[in-house]
Amino acid sequence: MPAAARWFVTLLVSFSLFAAAAWSADQPAKKKKQKAALMKQFDTNRDGHLSRIERSKMREAVAKLREKKALNRNAAALNGTL
């Protein structure tokens, strides 16, 4: 393999590893923020835990949100704006 090709492959692999590490480092913070938002919205008795009723309301709301996003995505695909 020529030296230039080796250098390019090394650079490409290094960049890929750096990008993967940067992306994965952000995920726990994002997940923690999402959980805090859900707790704030659905933990009605503010005990820090979701009861069965609170959890079922949260799941219903999340399902409606996913359905709405899917409908918007499908409409955008049909209109050609996706």
C-alpha positions in Angstrom: 0.0 0.0 0.0 1.5 3.4 -0.9 2.4 5.8 1.9 -0.3 8.3 0.8 -3.0 5.7 1.0 -1.8 4.4 4.4 -1.9 8.0 5.7 -5.4 8.5 4.3 -6.7 5.3 5.9 -5.0 6.2 9.3 -6.6 9.7 9.2 -10.0 8.3 8.3 -9.9 5.7 11.1 -8.8 8.3 13.6 -11.5 10.7 12.7 -14.1 8.0 12.8 -13.0 6.9 16.3 -13.0 10.5 17.5 -16.5 11.2 16.1 -17.9 8.0 17.7 -16.4 8.9 21.1 -17.8 12.4 20.9 -21.2 11.2 20.0 -21.4 8.5 22.7 -20.2 10.9 25.4 -23.2 13.1 24.7 -25.8 10.3 25.0 -26.0 9.9 28.8 -26.5 13.6 29.4 -29.3 13.7 26.7 -31.0 10.6 28.2 -30.8 12.1 31.7 -32.3 15.4 30.5 -35.2 13.5 28.8 -35.9 11.5 31.9 -36.0 14.6 34.0 -38.5 16.3 31.6 -40.7 13.2 31.7 -40.6 13.0 35.5 -41.5 16.7 35.8 -44.4 16.3 33.4 -45.9 13.0 34.7 -44.8 12.6 38.3 -48.0 14.3 39.7 -47.3 13.4 43.4 -43.7 14.5 43.1 -42.3 11.4 44.9 -39.5 10.9 42.4 -41.1 7.7 41.0 -43.8 7.0 38.5 -46.8 5.0 39.8 -48.6 2.6 37.6 -51.2 5.3 36.7 -48.5 7.9 36.0 -46.5 5.5 33.9 -49.6 4.5 31.8 -50.4 8.2 31.2 -46.8 8.8 30.1 -46.8 5.8 27.7 -50.1 7.1 26.2 -48.7 10.5 25.6 -45.4 9.2 24.2 -47.4 6.9 21.8 -49.5 9.8 20.6 -46.3 11.8 20.0 -44.7 9.0 18.1 -47.9 8.6 16.0 -48.0 12.3 15.3 -44.3 12.3 14.2 -44.9 9.3 12.0 -47.9 11.0 10.3 -45.9 14.1 9.7 -43.0 12.1 8.3 -45.4 10.2 6.0 -47.1 13.4 4.8 -43.7 15.0 4.1 -42.6 11.9 2.1 -45.8 12.1 0.1 -45.3 15.8 -0.6 -41.7 15.2 -1.5 -40.3 17.5 1.1 -38.5 14.9 3.1 
